Amino acid sequence: MIQKFRQFIVEAQAYAKAIVASTGTILVAVAGLSDQLGIVIIPVEVTPWVTFAIAVLTGFATWAVPNVPVDE
């Protein structure tokens, strides 16, 4: 069981950069569309600042996550 979990982590690390970038993209889309969808997650007056912060953090996180070859 532990070996399967360890193997899953090793395989997921190969896609970590894509996972971080995709998560940030989804968060920016949700923050931007929350008012149009009628769901108030973030107050309208701070939405531009939150969207900017998420975009900057996504860029930094994508840069910080190393590229891991699949064969390691």
N, C-alpha and C positions, 0 to 999 in steps of 0.2 A: 504494500500500500504506500509506504513512504517512498519507495523507488518510483512508483507511478507519479506521485506528486512532484518529486524532484525532476522527473523527465518533462512534466508539463511546464514547470517553471523554466527549464532550459529552452524548451520550444517557444514559450511566450516571450522570452528575452530577445529572440530574433525579430520579433514584431513590436517591440516596446516603443520604438520611435513612431511607428504608424499608429499605435494605440493612443499615445499621448497627443499626437496631432489631430487625430479623429475626435477624441474627447473634447479638445479645445474648440474645434470647429462646431461640434454639436452644441456646446455651451454658448458660444457666440450666437448661433442661430436661434436657440431658445430664448436668450436674453433679448435679441432683436425682435423676435416675432411674438413675444409674450403679450404685448399690448394689442396687436392685430388679432390674436387668437382669443382675446377676452380673458386671458388668464393673467392675473397680476402676481408675478413672482418677484419682480423688482419694480419699485415705484418709477413712474415715467420720468420724473425729473432727474433721476440718477442713472437711468439706463445707458446713456452715452458713456459715462465714466466707467460703469461696470463692464460694458462691452470692450472699451479700450483696455482696461486692466486684464480682462480675460485674454484678449489678443496678445498683449505683451507677455503675460505669464505662459501662454501656449508657445510663443516663439522661444522664450527662454528655456522652457522645459524640453522642447524639441531639440534645441541646441545642446542641452545638458545631457540628454540620454545618449549614450554611446551606441555606435553601430556595432552589432554583435553578429559575426558570421554564423550561418546556419550550421556549419560543420563542427562547431566547438562543443 
